[in-house]
Amino acid sequence: MAKKEENVSTDDAVMQMLLDLTDKDGVEIGITLNISGTVVAGTLVGPHTYYEGIIASADEVENSTLKHVLHKKFTDLKEAYISERQEEEEKKKQDMIATFIHLKDAAYISANTQSPIKSHAWWRGRIDSIDGFSFKL
């Protein structure tokens, strides 16, 4: 998270509203993003859902050592995120805005495909890299 004045390019009111719905209310929203000529489609989710999904995916890895390491690392990241959010709430920093966007079932769309191929990919990107977006409620 960053203060608005530190990251002005991410203060699109519609995007922030969508991110708040996913982060605070657990809403999931179908979205298509345009990023420097690349199109990515998926379901917009909050960071908590993103980390939970990554951890669940890590638990499906066949290599037990890799499974354990991935589970631990992503659990640590999730706990750090939760801790950061709690600190923000305690300090009542209402002027904080998200700097990353999270998608589940993400797919890249090219000119050769008419609709995105369904995948179970988790995607994370910087909000200030987004050139445009469309969504379906």
C-alpha positions as CSV (number, residue, x, y, z in Angstrom):
1,M,0.0,0.0,0.0
2,A,1.1,3.5,-0.6
3,K,-0.1,7.0,0.3
4,K,-2.0,8.7,-2.5
5,E,0.5,11.4,-2.9
6,E,3.3,8.9,-3.3
7,N,1.6,7.0,-6.1
8,V,-0.8,9.4,-7.9
9,S,-1.2,7.2,-11.0
10,T,-3.2,4.6,-9.0
11,D,-6.0,6.8,-7.8
12,D,-8.5,6.0,-10.4
13,A,-11.8,6.2,-8.5
14,V,-13.5,3.3,-10.3
15,M,-10.5,1.0,-9.9
16,Q,-10.1,1.9,-6.2
17,M,-13.8,1.2,-5.6
18,L,-13.4,-2.3,-7.3
19,L,-10.3,-3.0,-5.3
20,D,-12.1,-2.0,-2.1
21,L,-15.0,-4.3,-2.9
22,T,-12.6,-7.2,-3.3
23,D,-10.4,-6.4,-0.4
24,K,-12.9,-5.3,2.2
25,D,-16.0,-7.1,1.2
26,G,-14.6,-10.3,-0.5
27,V,-16.4,-9.6,-3.8
28,E,-15.0,-11.3,-6.9
29,I,-15.4,-9.4,-10.2
30,G,-14.7,-10.5,-13.8
31,I,-12.3,-8.1,-15.3
32,T,-10.2,-7.5,-18.5
33,L,-7.0,-5.4,-18.2
34,N,-5.1,-3.6,-21.0
35,I,-1.4,-3.4,-20.0
36,S,1.0,-1.9,-22.6
37,G,-0.8,-3.6,-25.5
38,T,-1.3,-6.9,-23.6
39,V,-4.7,-8.1,-22.6
40,V,-5.2,-10.1,-19.4
41,A,-8.6,-11.4,-18.3
42,G,-9.6,-13.1,-15.0
43,T,-11.5,-12.6,-11.8
44,L,-10.5,-9.7,-9.6
45,V,-9.9,-10.8,-6.1
46,G,-8.5,-9.3,-2.9
47,P,-5.0,-9.9,-1.7
48,H,-6.2,-12.3,1.0
49,T,-8.0,-14.5,-1.5
50,Y,-4.9,-14.3,-3.8
51,Y,-2.6,-15.5,-1.1
52,E,-5.0,-18.2,0.1
53,G,-5.3,-19.4,-3.6
54,I,-1.5,-19.5,-4.0
55,I,-1.1,-21.5,-0.8
56,A,-3.8,-24.0,-1.9
57,S,-2.1,-24.3,-5.3
58,A,1.3,-24.8,-3.6
59,D,-0.2,-27.7,-1.6
60,E,-1.0,-29.5,-4.9
61,V,2.7,-29.5,-6.0
62,E,3.9,-33.1,-6.3
63,N,7.5,-32.5,-5.0
64,S,7.1,-32.5,-1.2
65,T,10.1,-30.3,-0.6
66,L,9.0,-27.7,-3.0
67,K,5.4,-28.0,-1.7
68,H,6.6,-27.3,1.8
69,V,8.9,-24.4,0.8
70,L,6.2,-22.7,-1.3
71,H,3.5,-23.2,1.4
72,K,5.8,-21.6,4.0
73,K,6.9,-18.7,1.8
74,F,3.4,-17.7,0.7
75,T,2.0,-18.2,4.2
76,D,4.7,-15.8,5.4
77,L,3.8,-13.2,2.7
78,K,0.1,-13.5,3.6
79,E,0.8,-13.0,7.3
80,A,3.0,-10.0,6.5
81,Y,0.1,-8.5,4.4
82,I,-2.4,-9.1,7.3
83,S,0.0,-7.5,9.8
84,E,0.5,-4.5,7.5
85,R,-3.3,-4.1,7.1
86,Q,-3.8,-4.3,10.9
87,E,-1.2,-1.7,11.5
88,E,-2.8,0.6,8.9
89,E,-6.2,0.2,10.5
90,E,-4.8,0.8,14.0
91,K,-3.2,4.1,12.7
92,K,-6.5,4.9,10.9
93,K,-4.7,5.7,7.7
94,Q,-7.7,6.1,5.4
95,D,-5.5,7.8,2.8
96,M,-3.9,4.5,1.8
97,I,-4.6,3.0,-1.6
98,A,-3.7,-0.3,-3.2
99,T,-0.7,-0.5,-5.5
100,F,-1.2,-4.1,-6.8
101,I,-4.1,-5.9,-8.4
102,H,-4.7,-9.6,-8.1
103,L,-6.6,-12.0,-10.5
104,K,-7.5,-15.6,-10.2
105,D,-8.1,-17.8,-13.3
106,A,-6.1,-15.3,-15.3
107,A,-5.4,-15.7,-19.0
108,Y,-3.7,-13.6,-21.7
109,I,-5.8,-12.8,-24.7
110,S,-4.2,-12.5,-28.1
111,A,-5.5,-11.5,-31.5
112,N,-5.6,-15.2,-32.4
113,T,-8.1,-16.1,-29.7
114,Q,-11.6,-14.8,-29.5
115,S,-12.1,-15.6,-25.8
116,P,-9.7,-16.2,-23.0
117,I,-8.7,-19.8,-22.4
118,K,-9.8,-20.8,-18.9
119,S,-6.8,-21.3,-16.6
120,H,-6.2,-21.6,-12.9
121,A,-3.4,-19.1,-13.0
122,W,-2.9,-16.5,-10.3
123,W,-1.8,-13.1,-11.6
124,R,-0.5,-10.1,-9.8
125,G,0.5,-6.8,-11.3
126,R,1.1,-3.1,-10.6
127,I,-1.9,-1.0,-10.8
128,D,0.0,1.9,-12.3
129,S,0.8,-0.2,-15.3
130,I,-2.8,-0.6,-16.3
131,D,-3.8,1.5,-19.4
132,G,-7.5,0.5,-19.3
133,F,-9.9,-2.1,-18.0
134,S,-13.4,-3.4,-18.4
135,F,-15.4,-5.4,-15.9
136,K,-18.6,-7.3,-15.5
137,L,-20.6,-7.3,-12.2
